[in-house]
C-alpha cells in the first residue's frame, strides 16, 4: 500500500483509541490483531470500526471523517445472484410432433407408444430411437 505519509496511520490510531475506550471489546481486539498481521482491513471491517468509533466522544472528529473517506475509496463487492436452474432435459418439439402424427394414424403401435411414454416422462430419446421415429414418420407420407 503506497501512502503519502507513511508515519500517519489513521486506522491504527482509531483501533488503539477505541480499544483504550473499550478494552473488553473482542471485536476491536480481533480487528487490531488482523490489521497488524495482514496490514489492512476489509471494507465491512472498516465500517464496523467506523460505527464503533462514532459512538466514542473522546475520538477526534477528523480521524473519523478520514476513516469514512478511506471506506468510500474502497471498492464495494457484490455477490452475484445464483443462476436460475435449467431443466436437465428439454423436450424436442419435432419428436413430439412426429410421435403424435404416427399415433393419430396408428394409435396402437407398440414401439411408438413406448417412445411416447419415454418422451412424456422427460427421458431423452437416443439417436437410434429418433432415427426409428423418423423412419415411421416417413412411412406415413
PyMOL commands that set and color helices and strands:
alter all, ss='L'
color gray80, all
select helices_A, chain A and resi 10-21+26-38+43-54+61-73+93-105+110-120+127-140
alter helices_A, ss='H'
color red, helices_A
deselect
rebuild
show_as cartoon
